[in-house]
């Protein structure tokens, strides 16, 4: 009986424990003897550590990054109203302290009785140490939590690259992603900038486009002091403007030689960035249709100096660029079109350098129609005085309407009237006010309207009628 009672009590205690004991599945605890780098507690990324800190105490924590990125620490200390001073510092594996110092845990909220601070660091792969410390005029112990979150900056280049000797070799056309890092100093506390260097070589004169973009926010804003600049390698002569957010693109003509790119920023405003380099190719101009039939169009444009060739595209009558051609000349013919069909054309130039093809921007779009189909004229008559009735067969393809032309001679050099009628299915029209007893010669042609331009097909055969 006693065993059953004990068993029942234990079951109740265990059940209550599920509900009453707080869960620390995502929270680590400090070891309380972590008062030096050598005794630092290992902490996990994207996790929270909790502990207690007392007068003139320092708690050290160790963490490791496998890739470059931003780590954010959110610190909360239940310090009550007699907190004096505190600090949060970061050290690298060599024991050097971050030059920003991160001192001053001072955002005390008197209404709620706690301190809350956030610190952001941009770091390369490696091992680091964080230190939380305080001084106080009380011997109390204060509870705290330190939550960290880590975001990779997806760099494709890493340190060391902070001088020309360690500059990364890059190829034009490849996107560079990197980051400016928290700077560590031993004791002099200099607020030096962080620098990243990249070097490239050109074998011939090229026009290069540079685009610089900064991505990471630091304390809610982008660091306006982060900048990118291009130098000539042999004499360190600056040959570009300073590129930064708001002024981030420049195109420069560079002669054959070696050049380097320098990215720098204040260590208190760290950021990740990207640099896109590409060979600049001028886009073609003067795109126009030089010939058209009911099933094909020939387009041409002005030549661009120094390019390898051109890519020309034709739409399918809708939004898809269904046909694409590559040519070394400055014209192209697109066939298989629908009579009177509405098409769009565009062209861009390209230059091949060492196996890479660099394109220009697309030219302005050309709107154009294939020639509408030829109409079959079925008959003309004069049903009443001064009237002429014309009948024709519906044209194939795309048609907006038809134009009937009346002439006083077979050569159509003495035009009496022209009349446009809309609708593809309209196949008859009766004109009025013609001269009694005069013979008229009539022809019909289809037309299509596209983007404000009228495109006419070929005239039908001619038929004559004497007006009543």
LUMRORO-915908 format. One record per residue (C-alpha): residue number from 1; residue in one letter; chain; z negated, x, y negated. Coordinates in nm, 3 decimals, always signed. Each point is the difference from the previous one (the first is absolute). Last residue first. Example, Ala and Ser with C-alpha at 12.3 -4.5 7.8 and 13.67 -1.06 7.14 Angstrom:
2
2:S:A:-0.714:+1.367:+0.106
1:A:A:-0.066:-0.137:+0.344
END
This chain:
468
468:X:A:+11.417:-2.520:-5.519
467:X:A:-0.069:+0.374:+0.029
466:X:A:+0.248:+0.204:+0.204
465:X:A:-0.175:+0.201:+0.273
464:X:A:+0.014:+0.362:+0.117
463:X:A:-0.193:+0.187:+0.270
462:X:A:-0.117:+0.362:-0.004
461:X:A:-0.161:+0.175:+0.299
460:X:A:-0.372:+0.050:-0.041
459:X:A:-0.146:+0.241:-0.247
458:X:A:-0.221:+0.286:+0.124
457:X:A:-0.377:-0.029:-0.039
456:X:A:-0.201:+0.003:-0.320
455:X:A:-0.345:+0.152:-0.069
454:X:A:-0.203:-0.142:-0.290
453:X:A:-0.299:+0.204:-0.124
452:X:A:-0.332:-0.152:-0.110
451:X:A:-0.198:+0.149:+0.288
450:X:A:+0.251:-0.138:+0.254
449:X:A:+0.267:-0.267:-0.053
448:X:A:+0.264:-0.043:+0.270
447:X:A:+0.362:-0.109:-0.054
446:X:A:+0.280:-0.164:+0.197
445:X:A:+0.364:-0.002:-0.115
444:X:A:+0.254:-0.277:-0.065
443:X:A:+0.363:+0.008:-0.114
442:X:A:+0.210:-0.256:-0.191
441:X:A:+0.348:+0.010:-0.159
440:X:A:+0.074:-0.279:-0.248
439:X:A:+0.326:-0.188:-0.064
438:X:A:+0.014:-0.200:-0.323
437:X:A:+0.102:-0.367:+0.000
436:X:A:-0.317:-0.125:-0.170
435:X:A:-0.211:+0.275:-0.145
434:X:A:-0.347:+0.045:+0.160
433:X:A:-0.300:-0.191:-0.128
432:X:A:-0.190:-0.022:+0.330
431:X:A:-0.099:+0.210:+0.301
430:X:A:-0.084:-0.145:+0.339
429:X:A:-0.209:+0.218:+0.234
428:X:A:-0.027:+0.030:+0.375
427:X:A:-0.179:+0.217:+0.258
426:X:A:-0.364:+0.003:-0.113
425:X:A:-0.191:+0.121:+0.307
424:X:A:-0.086:+0.340:-0.151
423:X:A:-0.142:-0.161:-0.311
422:X:A:+0.092:+0.058:-0.362
421:X:A:+0.325:-0.074:-0.181
420:X:A:+0.159:+0.249:-0.239
419:X:A:+0.309:-0.114:-0.197
418:X:A:+0.266:+0.212:-0.162
417:X:A:+0.275:-0.134:-0.224
416:X:A:+0.357:+0.043:-0.127
415:X:A:+0.048:+0.365:+0.094
414:X:A:+0.332:+0.149:-0.110
413:X:A:+0.024:+0.333:+0.180
412:X:A:-0.053:-0.162:+0.340
411:X:A:+0.328:+0.149:+0.128
410:X:A:+0.111:-0.341:+0.131
409:X:A:-0.011:-0.157:-0.346
408:X:A:-0.200:-0.268:-0.188
407:X:A:-0.319:+0.103:+0.176
406:X:A:-0.301:-0.194:+0.133
405:X:A:-0.295:+0.191:+0.153
404:X:A:-0.262:-0.164:+0.225
403:X:A:-0.324:+0.195:+0.046
402:X:A:-0.227:-0.068:+0.294
401:X:A:-0.373:-0.005:+0.064
400:X:A:-0.309:+0.198:+0.099
399:X:A:+0.150:+0.125:+0.325
398:X:A:-0.147:+0.215:+0.279
397:X:A:+0.217:+0.038:+0.309
396:X:A:+0.294:-0.229:+0.079
395:X:A:+0.202:-0.200:-0.251
394:X:A:+0.027:-0.380:+0.013
393:X:A:+0.364:-0.107:+0.014
392:X:A:+0.184:-0.101:-0.318
391:X:A:+0.103:-0.313:-0.195
390:X:A:+0.130:-0.018:-0.359
389:X:A:+0.065:-0.322:-0.196
388:X:A:+0.195:+0.019:-0.325
387:X:A:-0.033:-0.269:-0.269
386:X:A:+0.212:-0.066:-0.315
385:X:A:+0.118:-0.340:+0.135
384:X:A:-0.141:-0.076:+0.343
383:X:A:-0.004:+0.137:+0.356
382:X:A:+0.158:+0.335:-0.091
381:X:A:-0.016:+0.211:+0.317
380:X:A:-0.113:+0.336:+0.137
379:X:A:-0.055:+0.100:+0.362
378:X:A:-0.180:+0.203:+0.266
377:X:A:-0.090:+0.322:-0.189
376:X:A:-0.166:+0.236:+0.248
375:X:A:-0.273:+0.201:-0.178
374:X:A:-0.043:+0.374:+0.043
373:X:A:-0.355:+0.104:+0.090
372:X:A:-0.240:+0.132:-0.265
371:X:A:+0.008:+0.375:-0.074
370:X:A:-0.326:+0.164:+0.107
369:X:A:-0.272:-0.046:-0.258
368:X:A:-0.208:+0.247:-0.200
367:X:A:-0.352:+0.066:-0.126
366:X:A:-0.067:+0.372:-0.057
365:X:A:-0.361:+0.113:+0.029
364:X:A:-0.120:+0.275:-0.235
363:X:A:+0.016:+0.337:+0.174
362:X:A:-0.260:+0.084:+0.261
361:X:A:-0.237:+0.288:-0.068
360:X:A:+0.115:+0.340:+0.119
359:X:A:-0.039:+0.112:+0.358
358:X:A:-0.123:+0.326:+0.154
357:X:A:+0.116:+0.088:+0.351
356:X:A:-0.195:+0.272:+0.179
355:X:A:+0.165:+0.248:+0.238
354:X:A:-0.028:+0.301:-0.229
353:X:A:+0.118:-0.192:-0.308
352:X:A:+0.227:-0.306:+0.022
351:X:A:+0.059:-0.182:-0.331
350:X:A:+0.039:-0.372:-0.035
349:X:A:+0.164:-0.249:-0.235
348:X:A:-0.075:-0.371:-0.014
347:X:A:+0.225:-0.306:+0.007
346:X:A:-0.038:-0.377:-0.035
345:X:A:+0.212:-0.304:+0.083
344:X:A:-0.065:-0.375:-0.005
343:X:A:+0.219:-0.264:+0.159
342:X:A:+0.115:-0.358:-0.060
341:X:A:+0.271:-0.115:+0.241
340:X:A:+0.333:-0.128:-0.136
339:X:A:+0.165:+0.082:+0.333
338:X:A:-0.271:+0.126:+0.236
337:X:A:-0.034:+0.376:+0.041
336:X:A:+0.091:+0.203:+0.309
335:X:A:+0.079:+0.304:-0.213
334:X:A:-0.195:+0.228:-0.232
333:X:A:+0.197:+0.283:-0.163
332:X:A:-0.171:+0.301:-0.158
331:X:A:+0.041:+0.216:-0.310
330:X:A:-0.147:+0.317:-0.150
329:X:A:+0.072:+0.241:+0.282
328:X:A:-0.240:+0.171:+0.242
327:X:A:-0.063:-0.327:+0.178
326:X:A:-0.280:-0.183:+0.178
325:X:A:+0.040:-0.373:+0.063
324:X:A:-0.244:-0.289:+0.033
323:X:A:+0.072:-0.362:+0.085
322:X:A:-0.257:-0.278:+0.040
321:X:A:-0.213:+0.058:-0.309
320:X:A:-0.197:-0.321:+0.046
319:X:A:-0.078:-0.234:-0.293
318:X:A:+0.289:-0.242:+0.043
317:X:A:+0.379:+0.042:+0.000
316:X:A:-0.030:+0.260:+0.273
315:X:A:-0.079:+0.269:-0.255
314:X:A:+0.210:+0.316:-0.039
313:X:A:-0.139:+0.354:-0.001
312:X:A:+0.127:+0.340:-0.110
311:X:A:-0.159:+0.335:+0.089
310:X:A:+0.142:+0.298:-0.186
309:X:A:+0.077:+0.365:+0.057
308:X:A:-0.112:+0.363:-0.023
307:X:A:-0.087:-0.004:-0.370
306:X:A:+0.075:+0.268:-0.261
305:X:A:+0.143:-0.221:-0.275
304:X:A:-0.015:-0.377:+0.039
303:X:A:+0.341:-0.171:+0.013
302:X:A:+0.049:-0.330:-0.182
301:X:A:+0.026:-0.309:+0.217
300:X:A:+0.240:-0.185:+0.230
299:X:A:+0.008:-0.326:+0.197
298:X:A:+0.276:-0.129:+0.228
297:X:A:-0.035:-0.356:+0.121
296:X:A:+0.116:-0.162:+0.323
295:X:A:+0.081:-0.333:+0.172
294:X:A:+0.179:-0.216:-0.263
293:X:A:+0.115:+0.313:-0.176
292:X:A:-0.167:+0.212:-0.267
291:X:A:+0.064:+0.315:-0.200
290:X:A:-0.184:+0.220:-0.253
289:X:A:-0.344:-0.161:+0.023
288:X:A:-0.247:+0.178:-0.226
287:X:A:-0.289:+0.250:+0.002
286:X:A:-0.003:+0.190:-0.332
285:X:A:-0.303:+0.218:+0.065
284:X:A:-0.129:+0.206:+0.292
283:X:A:-0.368:+0.100:+0.020
282:X:A:-0.103:+0.353:-0.088
281:X:A:-0.172:+0.186:+0.284
280:X:A:-0.353:+0.133:-0.039
279:X:A:-0.121:+0.211:+0.289
278:X:A:-0.336:-0.136:+0.106
277:X:A:-0.367:+0.077:-0.039
276:X:A:-0.280:-0.249:+0.055
275:X:A:-0.351:+0.112:-0.087
274:X:A:-0.299:-0.194:+0.128
273:X:A:-0.359:-0.014:-0.116
272:X:A:-0.364:-0.018:+0.104
271:X:A:-0.260:+0.013:-0.273
270:X:A:-0.309:+0.179:-0.126
269:X:A:-0.135:-0.077:-0.345
268:X:A:-0.310:+0.219:-0.021
267:X:A:+0.197:+0.296:+0.134
266:X:A:+0.234:-0.022:-0.304
265:X:A:+0.359:+0.007:+0.120
264:X:A:+0.288:+0.219:+0.106
263:X:A:+0.340:-0.019:+0.167
262:X:A:+0.227:+0.303:-0.027
261:X:A:+0.357:-0.001:+0.131
260:X:A:+0.175:+0.328:+0.067
259:X:A:+0.350:+0.129:-0.052
258:X:A:+0.230:+0.253:+0.166
257:X:A:+0.361:+0.060:-0.102
256:X:A:+0.345:-0.158:-0.043
255:X:A:+0.023:-0.189:-0.327
254:X:A:-0.207:-0.311:-0.070
253:X:A:+0.115:-0.317:-0.179
252:X:A:-0.306:-0.218:-0.062
251:X:A:-0.072:-0.370:+0.057
250:X:A:-0.344:-0.125:-0.098
249:X:A:-0.233:-0.272:+0.126
248:X:A:-0.375:-0.064:-0.039
247:X:A:-0.069:-0.076:-0.363
246:X:A:-0.242:-0.294:+0.029
245:X:A:-0.206:+0.169:+0.269
244:X:A:+0.063:+0.374:-0.035
243:X:A:+0.286:+0.245:-0.027
242:X:A:-0.031:+0.291:-0.242
241:X:A:+0.351:+0.072:-0.124
240:X:A:+0.209:+0.242:+0.196
239:X:A:+0.116:+0.361:-0.020
238:X:A:-0.327:+0.189:-0.034
237:X:A:+0.066:+0.373:+0.017
236:X:A:-0.200:+0.168:+0.277
235:X:A:+0.228:+0.308:-0.025
234:X:A:+0.161:+0.027:+0.343
233:X:A:-0.115:-0.336:+0.135
232:X:A:+0.142:-0.235:-0.260
231:X:A:-0.264:-0.266:-0.055
230:X:A:-0.020:-0.375:+0.073
229:X:A:-0.291:-0.216:-0.125
228:X:A:-0.225:-0.269:+0.149
227:X:A:-0.299:-0.164:-0.165
226:X:A:-0.344:-0.147:+0.061
225:X:A:-0.189:-0.038:-0.328
224:X:A:+0.056:-0.377:-0.016
223:X:A:-0.225:-0.048:+0.301
222:X:A:+0.063:-0.348:+0.126
221:X:A:-0.280:-0.249:-0.048
220:X:A:-0.264:-0.176:+0.210
219:X:A:-0.248:+0.280:+0.059
218:X:A:+0.285:+0.224:+0.112
217:X:A:+0.313:-0.193:+0.098
216:X:A:+0.237:+0.166:+0.244
215:X:A:+0.376:-0.035:-0.032
214:X:A:+0.168:+0.239:-0.243
213:X:A:+0.380:+0.003:-0.002
212:X:A:+0.240:+0.278:-0.098
211:X:A:+0.380:-0.033:+0.012
210:X:A:+0.227:+0.305:-0.032
209:X:A:+0.381:-0.029:-0.016
208:X:A:+0.198:+0.318:+0.055
207:X:A:+0.341:+0.086:-0.152
206:X:A:+0.135:+0.286:+0.202
205:X:A:+0.122:+0.356:-0.059
204:X:A:+0.031:+0.185:+0.329
203:X:A:-0.216:+0.162:+0.266
202:X:A:-0.317:-0.182:-0.109
201:X:A:-0.346:+0.110:+0.119
200:X:A:-0.327:-0.194:+0.021
199:X:A:-0.370:+0.072:-0.060
198:X:A:-0.303:-0.232:+0.000
197:X:A:-0.336:+0.057:-0.168
196:X:A:-0.321:-0.205:-0.017
195:X:A:-0.262:+0.062:-0.269
194:X:A:-0.355:-0.127:-0.054
193:X:A:-0.124:+0.034:-0.354
192:X:A:-0.304:+0.208:-0.078
191:X:A:-0.326:-0.156:-0.115
190:X:A:-0.197:+0.321:+0.025
189:X:A:-0.346:-0.047:+0.153
188:X:A:-0.067:+0.377:+0.016
187:X:A:-0.201:-0.032:+0.325
186:X:A:+0.208:-0.023:+0.314
185:X:A:+0.286:-0.228:-0.106
184:X:A:+0.174:-0.281:+0.190
183:X:A:+0.292:-0.202:-0.139
182:X:A:+0.053:-0.358:+0.123
181:X:A:+0.360:-0.022:+0.102
180:X:A:+0.342:-0.078:-0.139
179:X:A:+0.201:-0.175:+0.268
178:X:A:+0.330:+0.036:+0.179
177:X:A:+0.314:-0.189:+0.094
176:X:A:+0.338:+0.168:-0.040
175:X:A:+0.315:-0.199:+0.076
174:X:A:+0.287:+0.206:+0.139
173:X:A:+0.326:-0.002:-0.197
172:X:A:-0.016:+0.360:-0.113
171:X:A:-0.164:+0.209:+0.270
170:X:A:-0.353:+0.131:-0.036
169:X:A:-0.174:+0.333:+0.046
168:X:A:-0.373:-0.046:-0.063
167:X:A:-0.156:+0.231:-0.258
166:X:A:-0.268:+0.232:+0.141
165:X:A:+0.094:+0.307:-0.204
164:X:A:+0.070:-0.221:-0.301
163:X:A:-0.361:-0.122:-0.014
162:X:A:-0.200:-0.308:+0.100
161:X:A:+0.195:-0.074:+0.317
160:X:A:-0.264:+0.052:+0.269
159:X:A:-0.012:-0.288:+0.057
158:X:A:+0.198:-0.283:+0.152
157:X:A:+0.353:-0.142:-0.005
156:X:A:+0.116:-0.324:+0.166
155:X:A:-0.284:-0.196:-0.156
154:X:A:-0.085:-0.344:+0.132
153:X:A:-0.272:-0.057:-0.262
152:X:A:-0.243:-0.106:+0.272
151:X:A:-0.269:-0.243:-0.110
150:X:A:-0.369:+0.057:+0.083
149:X:A:-0.295:-0.231:-0.065
148:X:A:-0.362:+0.112:-0.027
147:X:A:-0.327:-0.194:-0.020
146:X:A:-0.319:+0.180:-0.102
145:X:A:-0.317:-0.204:+0.037
144:X:A:-0.340:+0.062:-0.155
143:X:A:-0.373:-0.045:+0.049
142:X:A:-0.239:+0.158:-0.245
141:X:A:-0.313:+0.199:+0.087
140:X:A:-0.283:-0.002:-0.247
139:X:A:-0.159:+0.318:-0.134
138:X:A:+0.061:-0.098:-0.360
137:X:A:+0.113:+0.211:-0.292
136:X:A:+0.351:+0.014:+0.146
135:X:A:+0.268:+0.251:+0.087
134:X:A:+0.293:-0.096:+0.219
133:X:A:+0.257:+0.118:+0.252
132:X:A:+0.305:-0.117:+0.196
131:X:A:+0.222:+0.276:+0.137
130:X:A:+0.347:-0.032:+0.153
129:X:A:+0.151:+0.265:+0.225
128:X:A:+0.365:+0.056:+0.088
127:X:A:+0.212:+0.102:+0.300
126:X:A:+0.378:+0.020:-0.023
125:X:A:+0.322:-0.186:-0.078
124:X:A:+0.066:-0.009:-0.376
123:X:A:-0.215:-0.203:-0.235
122:X:A:+0.029:-0.245:-0.290
121:X:A:-0.353:-0.106:-0.094
120:X:A:-0.137:-0.328:-0.140
119:X:A:-0.361:-0.076:-0.091
118:X:A:-0.162:-0.343:-0.043
117:X:A:-0.352:-0.069:-0.127
116:X:A:-0.270:-0.264:+0.047
115:X:A:-0.365:+0.042:-0.095
114:X:A:-0.250:-0.269:+0.085
113:X:A:-0.268:-0.220:-0.152
112:X:A:+0.188:-0.327:-0.040
111:X:A:-0.056:-0.078:-0.365
110:X:A:-0.059:+0.360:-0.099
109:X:A:+0.339:+0.109:+0.132
108:X:A:+0.007:+0.379:+0.003
107:X:A:+0.339:+0.162:-0.041
106:X:A:-0.144:+0.351:-0.016
105:X:A:+0.111:+0.198:+0.300
104:X:A:+0.105:+0.284:-0.226
103:X:A:+0.177:+0.282:+0.171
102:X:A:+0.349:-0.016:+0.150
101:X:A:+0.033:+0.376:-0.056
100:X:A:+0.353:-0.027:-0.132
99:X:A:+0.056:+0.353:+0.125
98:X:A:-0.054:-0.100:+0.363
97:X:A:-0.248:+0.243:+0.154
96:X:A:+0.099:+0.304:+0.206
95:X:A:-0.185:+0.030:+0.332
94:X:A:+0.292:+0.149:+0.188
93:X:A:+0.052:-0.320:+0.202
92:X:A:+0.038:-0.199:-0.322
91:X:A:-0.286:-0.146:-0.201
90:X:A:-0.051:-0.343:-0.162
89:X:A:-0.285:-0.101:-0.228
88:X:A:-0.200:-0.317:-0.067
87:X:A:-0.279:+0.026:-0.249
86:X:A:-0.328:-0.156:-0.107
85:X:A:-0.231:-0.034:-0.295
84:X:A:-0.315:-0.182:-0.107
83:X:A:-0.039:-0.324:+0.197
82:X:A:-0.307:-0.187:-0.109
81:X:A:+0.143:-0.354:-0.017
80:X:A:+0.075:-0.077:+0.364
79:X:A:+0.206:+0.256:+0.193
78:X:A:+0.172:-0.206:+0.266
77:X:A:+0.289:+0.243:+0.021
76:X:A:+0.362:-0.114:+0.050
75:X:A:+0.288:+0.243:+0.036
74:X:A:+0.369:-0.085:+0.042
73:X:A:+0.196:+0.306:+0.110
72:X:A:+0.380:+0.001:-0.017
71:X:A:+0.222:+0.234:+0.199
70:X:A:+0.360:+0.047:-0.105
69:X:A:+0.254:+0.177:+0.221
68:X:A:+0.113:+0.302:+0.195
67:X:A:-0.013:-0.009:+0.379
66:X:A:-0.247:+0.085:+0.274
65:X:A:-0.300:-0.040:-0.227
64:X:A:-0.347:+0.110:+0.115
63:X:A:-0.342:-0.115:-0.112
62:X:A:-0.343:+0.159:-0.053
61:X:A:-0.301:-0.154:-0.170
60:X:A:-0.283:+0.163:-0.192
59:X:A:-0.320:-0.166:-0.129
58:X:A:-0.187:+0.172:-0.282
57:X:A:-0.360:-0.083:-0.098
56:X:A:-0.172:+0.087:-0.326
55:X:A:-0.216:-0.314:+0.031
54:X:A:+0.110:-0.233:+0.279
53:X:A:+0.313:-0.117:+0.183
52:X:A:+0.032:-0.259:+0.272
51:X:A:+0.297:-0.079:+0.224
50:X:A:+0.319:-0.190:+0.059
49:X:A:+0.352:+0.114:+0.094
48:X:A:+0.300:-0.231:-0.026
47:X:A:+0.343:+0.032:+0.164
46:X:A:+0.366:+0.043:-0.083
45:X:A:-0.013:+0.361:+0.118
44:X:A:-0.279:+0.107:+0.230
43:X:A:-0.305:+0.203:-0.096
42:X:A:-0.130:+0.333:+0.134
41:X:A:-0.351:+0.066:-0.131
40:X:A:-0.039:+0.325:-0.194
39:X:A:-0.248:+0.250:+0.141
38:X:A:+0.190:+0.315:-0.098
37:X:A:+0.095:-0.158:-0.330
36:X:A:-0.367:-0.047:-0.081
35:X:A:-0.260:-0.283:-0.014
34:X:A:+0.115:-0.189:+0.310
33:X:A:-0.343:-0.024:+0.163
32:X:A:-0.031:-0.379:-0.056
31:X:A:+0.260:-0.070:+0.280
30:X:A:+0.213:-0.234:-0.210
29:X:A:+0.087:-0.335:+0.151
28:X:A:+0.350:-0.127:+0.071
27:X:A:+0.128:-0.350:-0.077
26:X:A:+0.286:-0.191:+0.164
25:X:A:-0.198:-0.121:+0.303
24:X:A:-0.318:-0.021:-0.208
23:X:A:-0.090:-0.358:+0.098
22:X:A:-0.317:-0.153:-0.141
21:X:A:-0.272:-0.103:+0.251
20:X:A:-0.088:-0.369:-0.040
19:X:A:+0.277:-0.184:+0.185
18:X:A:+0.056:+0.214:+0.309
17:X:A:-0.363:+0.098:-0.006
16:X:A:-0.102:-0.363:+0.035
15:X:A:+0.179:-0.009:+0.335
14:X:A:-0.164:+0.323:+0.113
13:X:A:-0.343:-0.129:-0.098
12:X:A:+0.062:-0.332:+0.175
11:X:A:+0.111:+0.178:+0.319
10:X:A:-0.302:+0.229:-0.015
9:X:A:-0.231:-0.299:-0.031
8:X:A:+0.163:-0.172:+0.300
7:X:A:-0.029:+0.313:+0.212
6:X:A:-0.365:+0.039:-0.094
5:X:A:-0.064:-0.366:+0.089
4:X:A:+0.187:+0.034:+0.332
3:X:A:-0.193:+0.316:+0.085
2:X:A:-0.328:-0.179:-0.076
1:X:A:+0.093:-0.280:+0.241
END
